[in-house]
Amino acid sequence: MNKSITQDTLNDNQISKTIRSFFTRFHISSALKSANAYKRKGIPVAEIFQ
């Protein structure tokens, strides 16, 4: 059972890394700003999309 939890965590980390890489490569944060995707405060819009 511990192997499954560890494996899932590793998979989740790899997916998160891939998503961050995609956002950086394609300048998604800039696209969100251009589309007026703003919030007043709290978690940045780009993190919500990620």
mmCIF file of the N, C-alpha and C atoms, coordinates in Angstrom:
data_MODEL
# 
_entry.id   MODEL 
# 
loop_
_atom_site.group_PDB 
_atom_site.id 
_atom_site.type_symbol 
_atom_site.label_atom_id 
_atom_site.label_alt_id 
_atom_site.label_comp_id 
_atom_site.label_asym_id 
_atom_site.label_entity_id 
_atom_site.label_seq_id 
_atom_site.pdbx_PDB_ins_code 
_atom_site.Cartn_x 
_atom_site.Cartn_y 
_atom_site.Cartn_z 
_atom_site.occupancy 
_atom_site.B_iso_or_equiv 
_atom_site.pdbx_formal_charge 
_atom_site.auth_seq_id 
_atom_site.auth_comp_id 
_atom_site.auth_asym_id 
_atom_site.auth_atom_id 
_atom_site.pdbx_PDB_model_num 
ATOM 1   N N  . MET A 1 1  ? 0.823  -1.195 0.000   1.00 0.00 ? 1  MET A N  1 
ATOM 2   C CA . MET A 1 1  ? 0.000  0.000  0.000   1.00 0.00 ? 1  MET A CA 1 
ATOM 3   C C  . MET A 1 1  ? 0.865  1.255  0.000   1.00 0.00 ? 1  MET A C  1 
ATOM 4   N N  . ASN A 1 2  ? 1.960  1.259  0.715   1.00 0.00 ? 2  ASN A N  1 
ATOM 5   C CA . ASN A 1 2  ? 2.835  2.427  0.711   1.00 0.00 ? 2  ASN A CA 1 
ATOM 6   C C  . ASN A 1 2  ? 3.399  2.706  -0.669  1.00 0.00 ? 2  ASN A C  1 
ATOM 7   N N  . LYS A 1 3  ? 3.663  1.649  -1.449  1.00 0.00 ? 3  LYS A N  1 
ATOM 8   C CA . LYS A 1 3  ? 4.187  1.854  -2.790  1.00 0.00 ? 3  LYS A CA 1 
ATOM 9   C C  . LYS A 1 3  ? 3.185  2.607  -3.656  1.00 0.00 ? 3  LYS A C  1 
ATOM 10  N N  . SER A 1 4  ? 1.916  2.296  -3.514  1.00 0.00 ? 4  SER A N  1 
ATOM 11  C CA . SER A 1 4  ? 0.890  2.973  -4.307  1.00 0.00 ? 4  SER A CA 1 
ATOM 12  C C  . SER A 1 4  ? 0.832  4.455  -3.979  1.00 0.00 ? 4  SER A C  1 
ATOM 13  N N  . ILE A 1 5  ? 0.891  4.778  -2.697  1.00 0.00 ? 5  ILE A N  1 
ATOM 14  C CA . ILE A 1 5  ? 0.838  6.172  -2.293  1.00 0.00 ? 5  ILE A CA 1 
ATOM 15  C C  . ILE A 1 5  ? 2.061  6.906  -2.835  1.00 0.00 ? 5  ILE A C  1 
ATOM 16  N N  . THR A 1 6  ? 3.241  6.316  -2.692  1.00 0.00 ? 6  THR A N  1 
ATOM 17  C CA . THR A 1 6  ? 4.458  6.936  -3.190  1.00 0.00 ? 6  THR A CA 1 
ATOM 18  C C  . THR A 1 6  ? 4.394  7.097  -4.697  1.00 0.00 ? 6  THR A C  1 
ATOM 19  N N  . GLN A 1 7  ? 3.941  6.061  -5.386  1.00 0.00 ? 7  GLN A N  1 
ATOM 20  C CA . GLN A 1 7  ? 3.863  6.114  -6.840  1.00 0.00 ? 7  GLN A CA 1 
ATOM 21  C C  . GLN A 1 7  ? 2.878  7.184  -7.281  1.00 0.00 ? 7  GLN A C  1 
ATOM 22  N N  . ASP A 1 8  ? 1.736  7.281  -6.623  1.00 0.00 ? 8  ASP A N  1 
ATOM 23  C CA . ASP A 1 8  ? 0.762  8.318  -6.964  1.00 0.00 ? 8  ASP A CA 1 
ATOM 24  C C  . ASP A 1 8  ? 1.342  9.705  -6.745  1.00 0.00 ? 8  ASP A C  1 
ATOM 25  N N  . THR A 1 9  ? 2.079  9.888  -5.668  1.00 0.00 ? 9  THR A N  1 
ATOM 26  C CA . THR A 1 9  ? 2.692  11.179 -5.384  1.00 0.00 ? 9  THR A CA 1 
ATOM 27  C C  . THR A 1 9  ? 3.702  11.538 -6.460  1.00 0.00 ? 9  THR A C  1 
ATOM 28  N N  . LEU A 1 10 ? 4.511  10.572 -6.880  1.00 0.00 ? 10 LEU A N  1 
ATOM 29  C CA . LEU A 1 10 ? 5.480  10.817 -7.936  1.00 0.00 ? 10 LEU A CA 1 
ATOM 30  C C  . LEU A 1 10 ? 4.786  11.173 -9.244  1.00 0.00 ? 10 LEU A C  1 
ATOM 31  N N  . ASN A 1 11 ? 3.702  10.475 -9.560  1.00 0.00 ? 11 ASN A N  1 
ATOM 32  C CA . ASN A 1 11 ? 2.938  10.774 -10.772 1.00 0.00 ? 11 ASN A CA 1 
ATOM 33  C C  . ASN A 1 11 ? 2.338  12.172 -10.702 1.00 0.00 ? 11 ASN A C  1 
ATOM 34  N N  . ASP A 1 12 ? 1.775  12.537 -9.553  1.00 0.00 ? 12 ASP A N  1 
ATOM 35  C CA . ASP A 1 12 ? 1.193  13.867 -9.382  1.00 0.00 ? 12 ASP A CA 1 
ATOM 36  C C  . ASP A 1 12 ? 2.250  14.948 -9.545  1.00 0.00 ? 12 ASP A C  1 
ATOM 37  N N  . ASN A 1 13 ? 3.433  14.721 -8.975  1.00 0.00 ? 13 ASN A N  1 
ATOM 38  C CA . ASN A 1 13 ? 4.516  15.699 -9.098  1.00 0.00 ? 13 ASN A CA 1 
ATOM 39  C C  . ASN A 1 13 ? 4.958  15.846 -10.544 1.00 0.00 ? 13 ASN A C  1 
ATOM 40  N N  . GLN A 1 14 ? 5.021  14.743 -11.283 1.00 0.00 ? 14 GLN A N  1 
ATOM 41  C CA . GLN A 1 14 ? 5.426  14.802 -12.688 1.00 0.00 ? 14 GLN A CA 1 
ATOM 42  C C  . GLN A 1 14 ? 4.382  15.540 -13.520 1.00 0.00 ? 14 GLN A C  1 
ATOM 43  N N  . ILE A 1 15 ? 3.119  15.301 -13.240 1.00 0.00 ? 15 ILE A N  1 
ATOM 44  C CA . ILE A 1 15 ? 2.041  15.996 -13.959 1.00 0.00 ? 15 ILE A CA 1 
ATOM 45  C C  . ILE A 1 15 ? 2.108  17.489 -13.662 1.00 0.00 ? 15 ILE A C  1 
ATOM 46  N N  . SER A 1 16 ? 2.305  17.860 -12.402 1.00 0.00 ? 16 SER A N  1 
ATOM 47  C CA . SER A 1 16 ? 2.407  19.271 -12.034 1.00 0.00 ? 16 SER A CA 1 
ATOM 48  C C  . SER A 1 16 ? 3.588  19.937 -12.735 1.00 0.00 ? 16 SER A C  1 
ATOM 49  N N  . LYS A 1 17 ? 4.707  19.243 -12.795 1.00 0.00 ? 17 LYS A N  1 
ATOM 50  C CA . LYS A 1 17 ? 5.891  19.782 -13.466 1.00 0.00 ? 17 LYS A CA 1 
ATOM 51  C C  . LYS A 1 17 ? 5.622  19.980 -14.956 1.00 0.00 ? 17 LYS A C  1 
ATOM 52  N N  . THR A 1 18 ? 4.920  19.038 -15.572 1.00 0.00 ? 18 THR A N  1 
ATOM 53  C CA . THR A 1 18 ? 4.589  19.134 -16.991 1.00 0.00 ? 18 THR A CA 1 
ATOM 54  C C  . THR A 1 18 ? 3.646  20.304 -17.254 1.00 0.00 ? 18 THR A C  1 
ATOM 55  N N  . ILE A 1 19 ? 2.676  20.495 -16.390 1.00 0.00 ? 19 ILE A N  1 
ATOM 56  C CA . ILE A 1 19 ? 1.729  21.603 -16.545 1.00 0.00 ? 19 ILE A CA 1 
ATOM 57  C C  . ILE A 1 19 ? 2.441  22.941 -16.390 1.00 0.00 ? 19 ILE A C  1 
ATOM 58  N N  . ARG A 1 20 ? 3.308  23.062 -15.371 1.00 0.00 ? 20 ARG A N  1 
ATOM 59  C CA . ARG A 1 20 ? 4.069  24.313 -15.190 1.00 0.00 ? 20 ARG A CA 1 
ATOM 60  C C  . ARG A 1 20 ? 4.935  24.601 -16.410 1.00 0.00 ? 20 ARG A C  1 
ATOM 61  N N  . SER A 1 21 ? 5.549  23.564 -16.953 1.00 0.00 ? 21 SER A N  1 
ATOM 62  C CA . SER A 1 21 ? 6.390  23.719 -18.141 1.00 0.00 ? 21 SER A CA 1 
ATOM 63  C C  . SER A 1 21 ? 5.559  24.214 -19.321 1.00 0.00 ? 21 SER A C  1 
ATOM 64  N N  . PHE A 1 22 ? 4.371  23.644 -19.502 1.00 0.00 ? 22 PHE A N  1 
ATOM 65  C CA . PHE A 1 22 ? 3.464  24.059 -20.572 1.00 0.00 ? 22 PHE A CA 1 
ATOM 66  C C  . PHE A 1 22 ? 3.084  25.530 -20.416 1.00 0.00 ? 22 PHE A C  1 
ATOM 67  N N  . PHE A 1 23 ? 2.730  25.937 -19.198 1.00 0.00 ? 23 PHE A N  1 
ATOM 68  C CA . PHE A 1 23 ? 2.342  27.320 -18.935 1.00 0.00 ? 23 PHE A CA 1 
ATOM 69  C C  . PHE A 1 23 ? 3.479  28.274 -19.266 1.00 0.00 ? 23 PHE A C  1 
ATOM 70  N N  . THR A 1 24 ? 4.703  27.894 -18.905 1.00 0.00 ? 24 THR A N  1 
ATOM 71  C CA . THR A 1 24 ? 5.864  28.741 -19.177 1.00 0.00 ? 24 THR A CA 1 
ATOM 72  C C  . THR A 1 24 ? 6.147  28.808 -20.670 1.00 0.00 ? 24 THR A C  1 
ATOM 73  N N  . ARG A 1 25 ? 6.156  27.669 -21.316 1.00 0.00 ? 25 ARG A N  1 
ATOM 74  C CA . ARG A 1 25 ? 6.507  27.599 -22.736 1.00 0.00 ? 25 ARG A CA 1 
ATOM 75  C C  . ARG A 1 25 ? 5.542  28.403 -23.604 1.00 0.00 ? 25 ARG A C  1 
ATOM 76  N N  . PHE A 1 26 ? 4.262  28.325 -23.309 1.00 0.00 ? 26 PHE A N  1 
ATOM 77  C CA . PHE A 1 26 ? 3.249  28.966 -24.147 1.00 0.00 ? 26 PHE A CA 1 
ATOM 78  C C  . PHE A 1 26 ? 2.720  30.272 -23.559 1.00 0.00 ? 26 PHE A C  1 
ATOM 79  N N  . HIS A 1 27 ? 3.382  30.790 -22.528 1.00 0.00 ? 27 HIS A N  1 
ATOM 80  C CA . HIS A 1 27 ? 3.044  32.089 -21.937 1.00 0.00 ? 27 HIS A CA 1 
ATOM 81  C C  . HIS A 1 27 ? 1.547  32.185 -21.594 1.00 0.00 ? 27 HIS A C  1 
ATOM 82  N N  . ILE A 1 28 ? 1.061  31.174 -20.933 1.00 0.00 ? 28 ILE A N  1 
ATOM 83  C CA . ILE A 1 28 ? -0.369 31.122 -20.579 1.00 0.00 ? 28 ILE A CA 1 
ATOM 84  C C  . ILE A 1 28 ? -0.744 32.262 -19.632 1.00 0.00 ? 28 ILE A C  1 
ATOM 85  N N  . SER A 1 29 ? 0.150  32.614 -18.714 1.00 0.00 ? 29 SER A N  1 
ATOM 86  C CA . SER A 1 29 ? -0.154 33.707 -17.783 1.00 0.00 ? 29 SER A CA 1 
ATOM 87  C C  . SER A 1 29 ? -0.412 35.008 -18.534 1.00 0.00 ? 29 SER A C  1 
ATOM 88  N N  . SER A 1 30 ? 0.382  35.278 -19.553 1.00 0.00 ? 30 SER A N  1 
ATOM 89  C CA . SER A 1 30 ? 0.177  36.483 -20.371 1.00 0.00 ? 30 SER A CA 1 
ATOM 90  C C  . SER A 1 30 ? -1.149 36.416 -21.117 1.00 0.00 ? 30 SER A C  1 
ATOM 91  N N  . ALA A 1 31 ? -1.484 35.247 -21.611 1.00 0.00 ? 31 ALA A N  1 
ATOM 92  C CA . ALA A 1 31 ? -2.764 35.081 -22.320 1.00 0.00 ? 31 ALA A CA 1 
ATOM 93  C C  . ALA A 1 31 ? -3.932 35.315 -21.380 1.00 0.00 ? 31 ALA A C  1 
ATOM 94  N N  . LEU A 1 32 ? -3.814 34.842 -20.139 1.00 0.00 ? 32 LEU A N  1 
ATOM 95  C CA . LEU A 1 32 ? -4.880 35.066 -19.159 1.00 0.00 ? 32 LEU A CA 1 
ATOM 96  C C  . LEU A 1 32 ? -5.032 36.557 -18.856 1.00 0.00 ? 32 LEU A C  1 
ATOM 97  N N  . LYS A 1 33 ? -3.915 37.260 -18.733 1.00 0.00 ? 33 LYS A N  1 
ATOM 98  C CA . LYS A 1 33 ? -3.977 38.705 -18.489 1.00 0.00 ? 33 LYS A CA 1 
ATOM 99  C C  . LYS A 1 33 ? -4.604 39.427 -19.671 1.00 0.00 ? 33 LYS A C  1 
ATOM 100 N N  . SER A 1 34 ? -4.255 39.009 -20.879 1.00 0.00 ? 34 SER A N  1 
ATOM 101 C CA . SER A 1 34 ? -4.826 39.629 -22.084 1.00 0.00 ? 34 SER A CA 1 
ATOM 102 C C  . SER A 1 34 ? -6.321 39.399 -22.172 1.00 0.00 ? 34 SER A C  1 
ATOM 103 N N  . ALA A 1 35 ? -6.780 38.286 -21.616 1.00 0.00 ? 35 ALA A N  1 
ATOM 104 C CA . ALA A 1 35 ? -8.210 37.959 -21.629 1.00 0.00 ? 35 ALA A CA 1 
ATOM 105 C C  . ALA A 1 35 ? -8.932 38.537 -20.409 1.00 0.00 ? 35 ALA A C  1 
ATOM 106 N N  . ASN A 1 36 ? -8.217 39.410 -19.680 1.00 0.00 ? 36 ASN A N  1 
ATOM 107 C CA . ASN A 1 36 ? -8.775 40.032 -18.465 1.00 0.00 ? 36 ASN A CA 1 
ATOM 108 C C  . ASN A 1 36 ? -9.200 39.015 -17.412 1.00 0.00 ? 36 ASN A C  1 
ATOM 109 N N  . ALA A 1 37 ? -8.429 37.947 -17.280 1.00 0.00 ? 37 ALA A N  1 
ATOM 110 C CA . ALA A 1 37 ? -8.701 36.932 -16.255 1.00 0.00 ? 37 ALA A CA 1 
ATOM 111 C C  . ALA A 1 37 ? -7.988 37.360 -14.975 1.00 0.00 ? 37 ALA A C  1 
ATOM 112 N N  . TYR A 1 38 ? -8.674 38.129 -14.156 1.00 0.00 ? 38 TYR A N  1 
ATOM 113 C CA . TYR A 1 38 ? -8.112 38.652 -12.917 1.00 0.00 ? 38 TYR A CA 1 
ATOM 114 C C  . TYR A 1 38 ? -8.981 38.247 -11.742 1.00 0.00 ? 38 TYR A C  1 
ATOM 115 N N  . LYS A 1 39 ? -8.364 38.300 -10.564 1.00 0.00 ? 39 LYS A N  1 
ATOM 116 C CA . LYS A 1 39 ? -9.081 38.130 -9.308  1.00 0.00 ? 39 LYS A CA 1 
ATOM 117 C C  . LYS A 1 39 ? -8.705 39.298 -8.415  1.00 0.00 ? 39 LYS A C  1 
ATOM 118 N N  . ARG A 1 40 ? -9.464 39.553 -7.409  1.00 0.00 ? 40 ARG A N  1 
ATOM 119 C CA . ARG A 1 40 ? -9.140 40.658 -6.504  1.00 0.00 ? 40 ARG A CA 1 
ATOM 120 C C  . ARG A 1 40 ? -7.977 40.315 -5.589  1.00 0.00 ? 40 ARG A C  1 
ATOM 121 N N  . LYS A 1 41 ? -8.011 39.149 -4.961  1.00 0.00 ? 41 LYS A N  1 
ATOM 122 C CA . LYS A 1 41 ? -6.909 38.746 -4.099  1.00 0.00 ? 41 LYS A CA 1 
ATOM 123 C C  . LYS A 1 41 ? -6.974 37.242 -3.869  1.00 0.00 ? 41 LYS A C  1 
ATOM 124 N N  . GLY A 1 42 ? -5.918 36.734 -3.279  1.00 0.00 ? 42 GLY A N  1 
ATOM 125 C CA . GLY A 1 42 ? -5.851 35.301 -3.023  1.00 0.00 ? 42 GLY A CA 1 
ATOM 126 C C  . GLY A 1 42 ? -4.918 34.602 -3.993  1.00 0.00 ? 42 GLY A C  1 
ATOM 127 N N  . ILE A 1 43 ? -5.283 33.427 -4.386  1.00 0.00 ? 43 ILE A N  1 
ATOM 128 C CA . ILE A 1 43 ? -4.464 32.622 -5.284  1.00 0.00 ? 43 ILE A CA 1 
ATOM 129 C C  . ILE A 1 43 ? -4.485 33.226 -6.683  1.00 0.00 ? 43 ILE A C  1 
ATOM 130 N N  . PRO A 1 44 ? -3.307 33.367 -7.322  1.00 0.00 ? 44 PRO A N  1 
ATOM 131 C CA . PRO A 1 44 ? -3.268 33.910 -8.680  1.00 0.00 ? 44 PRO A CA 1 
ATOM 132 C C  . PRO A 1 44 ? -4.082 33.064 -9.671  1.00 0.00 ? 44 PRO A C  1 
ATOM 133 N N  . VAL A 1 45 ? -4.635 33.717 -10.661 1.00 0.00 ? 45 VAL A N  1 
ATOM 134 C CA . VAL A 1 45 ? -5.470 33.049 -11.670 1.00 0.00 ? 45 VAL A CA 1 
ATOM 135 C C  . VAL A 1 45 ? -4.700 31.907 -12.355 1.00 0.00 ? 45 VAL A C  1 
ATOM 136 N N  . ALA A 1 46 ? -3.439 32.131 -12.682 1.00 0.00 ? 46 ALA A N  1 
ATOM 137 C CA . ALA A 1 46 ? -2.647 31.099 -13.348 1.00 0.00 ? 46 ALA A CA 1 
ATOM 138 C C  . ALA A 1 46 ? -2.553 29.836 -12.506 1.00 0.00 ? 46 ALA A C  1 
ATOM 139 N N  . GLU A 1 47 ? -2.435 29.973 -11.198 1.00 0.00 ? 47 GLU A N  1 
ATOM 140 C CA . GLU A 1 47 ? -2.373 28.792 -10.328 1.00 0.00 ? 47 GLU A CA 1 
ATOM 141 C C  . GLU A 1 47 ? -3.707 28.049 -10.302 1.00 0.00 ? 47 GLU A C  1 
ATOM 142 N N  . ILE A 1 48 ? -4.788 28.757 -10.389 1.00 0.00 ? 48 ILE A N  1 
ATOM 143 C CA . ILE A 1 48 ? -6.103 28.106 -10.430 1.00 0.00 ? 48 ILE A CA 1 
ATOM 144 C C  . ILE A 1 48 ? -6.227 27.272 -11.700 1.00 0.00 ? 48 ILE A C  1 
ATOM 145 N N  . PHE A 1 49 ? -5.819 27.824 -12.830 1.00 0.00 ? 49 PHE A N  1 
ATOM 146 C CA . PHE A 1 49 ? -5.865 27.096 -14.084 1.00 0.00 ? 49 PHE A CA 1 
ATOM 147 C C  . PHE A 1 49 ? -4.942 25.882 -14.071 1.00 0.00 ? 49 PHE A C  1 
ATOM 148 N N  . GLN A 1 50 ? -3.784 26.039 -13.436 1.00 0.00 ? 50 GLN A N  1 
ATOM 149 C CA . GLN A 1 50 ? -2.854 24.914 -13.361 1.00 0.00 ? 50 GLN A CA 1 
ATOM 150 C C  . GLN A 1 50 ? -3.444 23.807 -12.540 1.00 0.00 ? 50 GLN A C  1 
# 
